[in-house]
Amino acid sequence: MTREPVTPELRQLRYFVAAAEEGSLTRAAARLHIAQQSLSQQIRALERQVGAALLVRSSHGVTLTAAGTALLRESRVLLAQAERAIDAARLAARGDRSPLRVGFLVTVANYLMPPVVRTLRERHPHIAVRAEDLPIAALVAGLREGRLDAALTRPPLVDDLESEVVLREPVAAVLPVGHRLAGRDELRMADLADEPWVLTPSHSWPPWHRKYETDFRRAGFSPRVVERGTSPQGLLALVAAGVGVTRLPCSSRSLRDSGVVFVPLTGDEAEVVLVRRAGAPPPPAFDALRQVVHDVARTTDLAAAG
């Protein structure tokens, strides 16, 4: 006789996630306001259902096994979806609007968030848009864990997110006012080989920095990085101070109007993509968002559109 598979309860998954995030059964129990013995029993029951150990227990706390790492990733998504289902039901009961949670990369939010959110609200007043500007690591985590329905960002260069290009824009070398190359109509990356560079930290998003390294190699040099800035605004400030040069999409001109000069780089462009979690069903309002994004992207001046 075939035995029916046992499906874990959401409560058990919530307990497991708390233990994994806290790295301690004691701290997890305190966070959940339950007895540690009850927490341990529920996680043991979950391990029996999975058929594998999820946590390695020691006097120093708990760490994840390979099975636990896999379950943690999917549990976060499932719990976020469950919370979303409850929120949707509560909204429907009150007659409120359907929620749509959209993340905007901080470097595109200044010119894309205003026209996209405004147009979406004008065309679809029944959709409650929740927009948030985020750095790339937090944005990707929000999509992976189900806290965001979609995002507008530079390509994240990871395999578990679906990306659709909605906009391409030119990229420029950013130079301090008075720089010897500031009067040029166009530059090649190779023209900047001997310059001091200011870039973001390599750990801020490794996939992007691997691409940057490839771009520099193709140009025939490795940049001499003299300073790191944590944001485009920080990079622009460093350039304006004469510390070095950098490379940014031309739309970044809207972030600073003094002390710097943007000179287009030959054949260089940046993409903006509409992203959601691969394999996950799109939210009901996704098609409306997608249409609005493409319509906004067709405007002649996105920086002015915001």
N, C-alpha and C positions, 0 to 999 in steps of 0.2 A: 504494500500500500504506500503510495507516494505521500510524503510528509509535506504539508504546506509550509512555505517559507515564513519565518517570523519577521515582521517589520518592526524596527525599533520605534519607540514612542518619541515624539518631539521633546518631551521632558528629558529623556535619557540623552538625546543629542545635545540639548542645551547644557546639561550637567557636564558632559564630556568636553564640550567647547570651553566651558569655564575652567575646567581642570587643565586643559591644554594651554589656554592663554595665561593662566596664573602660574603654571609650573609647580603647583602645590595643591594638594587636596585640602589642606587646612584653609588656605586663602580662598580657594574656590567655594568651599562650604560657607565661609563667612560672606562672600560676595552674593551667594544665592540664598542666604539666610536659612540654611538647613543644617542638620547634624552631619558631621563628617562621615559617620557610619552609614547613614542613608545614602550619601553621595557615593561612597565606595561600593555599596551594594548595587546601586543602579549602573555604575560603570562596569562592574564585574558581570552583571546581567547582559549589558551591551556587548561585552567581549565574547560571552558565550554565544550570543546570536550571530556575531560576525564570524566566530570560529577562529579568532586570532587575538593575541595581546595587542592592545592599543597604546598602553602606557608602560613605561619602565619605571618601577617604583624604587626609590632609594631614600636614604636618610636626608638627602639634600632636596628632595622633591620628586617631581615626575617629569619624564621626557617622552616624546613621541616615538613609537616604532614606525616602520615604513607603512604599515596598515593604518596606524593612527594619523599619520600625515595625510594620507589619501582621504580618510574619513573626515578630518578636520576641514579640508578644503570644500568638500561637497556639503558637509553639515552647515557651514556658514551660509552657503547659497540656499539650502533648503529652509533654514530658519528665517532668512530674509524674505523668501517667497511666502512663507507662512504668515509672517507679520504683514506683508503686503496684502495678502488675501483677507486678513482680518480688517485691515484699514479700508480696503475696497468695500467690504460688507458694511462697515460702520458708515462710510460715506454715502453708500446707496440708501441705507436706512434713514439717513438724515436728509436725503435728497441733494447731497453735495455733489461737486464735480469730480470726474475721474482724474486721479493724479498721474502726472508724468514727470519723472525725475531725470533731469538732464544735467550732465556735467560739462563744463567748458574748461579746456586747458587755459591756465592763467594767461598765456601769451596770445590767445585768440579771443579771450573773453571781452577785451576792451572794444573790439570792433564787430564781433559776431553776436555776443549775447544780447545787446539791446535790440537790434532789428529782428532777430529770430524770436525772442520772447515776446516782443511787442506784436509782431505779425501773427504768431500762433494764438495769442490771446484775442486779437481782433477777429480772426477767422473762425476760431473754435472756442468760444467762451465757456463751453461745457468742460474744457480740459483745464485742470488746475496745474499749471506749470510750476515746478520747483527747480529753479536754476541755481547752480553752485559753481564757482570758479575754483579750480584745484590744480596743484602741481601734478605732473604726469604719474608719479608712483601712486598717489592717493586716488587719482582718477581711475587707473587700471584696477586697483584693489576694489574700488566701489563697483565697477562693472563685474568683476569676477565674483564678488560676494553678493550680488543682487541688490545693492543699495542704490545703484543707478540703473535706469532703463536704457539709456543711450548717452553718448558723449560726442562732442565736437573737439577734435584735437589734431595735432600732428600725428602721422602714422606711428602707433606705439611699437611696431616691429615685433609683435609676439603672435604665436600661432593660435591661441585660444580665444581671440577676439576677431569678429568679422568687421572689415573696414570697407567703406565705400567712399571714393574720392568725390568731394563736392566742390573743391576749389584748388586752383594752382596759382601761385603768385611768385614774382621774381624775388631773388635773394641778392643782398648787397653786402659789400664790404663796408664796415662802419669805421670811419676814421675821425680823429680829432680835427677841429677847425684849424686850418693852417698847415695841415699835413702836406708833404710834397706831392702826394697822389690825389689830393682832395679835388683838384680841378679836372680830373679825367672824366670823360663821358662814360667809360666802362673799364673794368679791370678783369684780369684773369686771376685765379687763385695763386698761380705761380708768381704773380707780381708782388705777393705779400710774404714770400718765403723768408725774407730777412727781417721781418717786422716782429716786435714783441706782441704776443697775443694775450687776450683775456677771454677765458672760457668758463663755462659752468663746471662744477666738480664732476669728475668722471663717474662717481658713485650715484649721482642724481638720477640717472636712468642709463644703465650700461648699454642697452641695445642702441640708443642714439649715439653714444660715444664710440661704439664700434664702427658705426657708419661714418662718423666724423673722421676717424682714423683712416678709413678707406678712402674718403674724399681727399684727405691731405696726401696720402701716398700716391694717388692718381695725379695729383698736382706736382709731385716730385719732391716733397719735403715733409719734415715733421715739425710742427709748430713749436716755437719757443714760448711756452706759457709762463707768464710772469705773475699773473694774478688770477684768482677764481672769483666769479660773481654768482650769487645764488639765484638770480632772476635776470630777465632781459633788462629791467630797469637798472639793476646793479651793474650789468655789463656796460650799458650806455653811460652811466655815471663814471665808470672807470675810463672809458674811452674819452669822454669829455674832459677828464682830468689829465689826459695825456699819458696814461699808464700803458696803453697798448691799443691794438686794433681788434675787431671781432667781425663776425659774420652773422647777419640776422635777416629774416624776411623783411621786405620793404614796408610792410604794414607796421612794423615796429617804430616807424617814424612818428606815429601818433603818441608814443610813450615819452618822447623828449623832443623839444623843438629848439634847443640851443646847445652849442658846444660840440656838435657832431655833424658829420657829413655822410650821407649814404651814396655810395657809388655802385651801380649795378654790376654784378659778376656775370661774365659771359656764360650763357647756357645753364645757369644755376637757378633752380626753382624749389619752392617748398609746397607741400600739399597740406590741405585740411581735409580730414576724413570724418565721416559719421560712423561711429563705432558702437557695436553692442556685443554681448557675449555670444560666442559661437555655439550653435546647437540649442540655445534657449528660445522658446517661442517669443516673438515680439509682442510688446504690450499693445493693447487695442489702439492707442493713440500714436503708435510709431509711424504709420503711413502718413498721418497728418504732419508730424514733425518733419519727416523726410521731404515732403513736398515743399514745406515752408523753407527748409534749409536750401534746397536747390533753387527756389525762387529768389531768395536773398542773395545766393552766390552769383546769380546772374546780374546783380546790380553793377553799375560801372565803377563805383568807388565804395568799396566796403568800409574803408576807414571813415568816410563821411557818413555812411549809413548808420553808424552808431551814434 
